[in-house]
Amino acid sequence: MRNKFLYIFLIAFSSACSSLVAQNSKKVIQLTGIIITKDSLHPVAYAHILVKRTSRETLTDFSGYFSLVVTLGDTLGFYCDGYKSEMYILADTLSQSSYSLIQTMERVSKIEPIIISRWPTYEQFKYAFENMKVPEGDMENAKKNLNRMQVDNSVEYRADASLNYKWQQDQYKSRLYYAGQLPPNNLLNPIAWAQFIKAWRNGDLKIEK
C-alpha cells in the first residue's frame, strides 16, 4: 500500500516537472513595436503594455515606441487613457529571435470640456461684485500695505541672519560649480567687449561728479 502511494506521488511529481520544463522551454524573443492611432496614425505616447498572466510590462515613449521580452504564445494587452483596450496573441510559430509589431488603438468618444463658473451670467457677477461687502479691517490693512512711506522704508531693511546664510550658501555652491576649473571671465568675452564699445560710442559711459 505504501509503495502504491509512493508510485502515485512520483507520477504526479514527474508530470508537474514536465509541465514546468515545457513552460520554461518556450522560446524567448525581443518584441519591439510602435503604437499608433487607428484614425490619424499618430503615435500613442505612454501607453501601457502588459503580458497577461506574468509580471512583465512596459510603457511606450513619447513617439509610441516600446521594447519588451516575451515568449511565444503570450497574450499582450495594450491600455491607454482615452483609447479602447486592445489584445494581441503572439504566434508560437515564429522562428526569429526578434519580432516587430505595429499596433493600432482606437480613440473613445470625446468628452466635451466642462466649464465651471460660479456665476452663470455676467449680470449676476456684476451685481455680486458691486454689492460685495468688504469685511471690516481688510480695507484698512490694504491701505496700510499700499502706504508709500512704509514701502520706501521697507527697502532700507537690512538682511537678517537667514538671508545672510542663504547668500553665503549661494556663494559656496557657486565655488563648487566651478571647482577644478577657472570661472568665466568677461575680460576675454568678445560679446562683452562689443557691448562696452557700443556703450562708449553712444556716450552711455559717463563719470558722475
ABEGO torsion letter per residue (X at the ends): XAAAAAAAAAAAAAAAAAAAAAAAABBBBBBBBBBBBAAAGBBBBGBBBBBBGBABBBBBBAAGBBBBBBBBGBBBBBBBBGBBBBBBBBBAABABABBBBBBBBBBBBBBBBBBBBABABAAAAAAAAAABBBBBGAAAAAAAAABAAAAAAAAABBBBAAAAAAAAAAAAAAAAAABGBBBBBAAABAAAAAAAAAAAAAGABBBBX
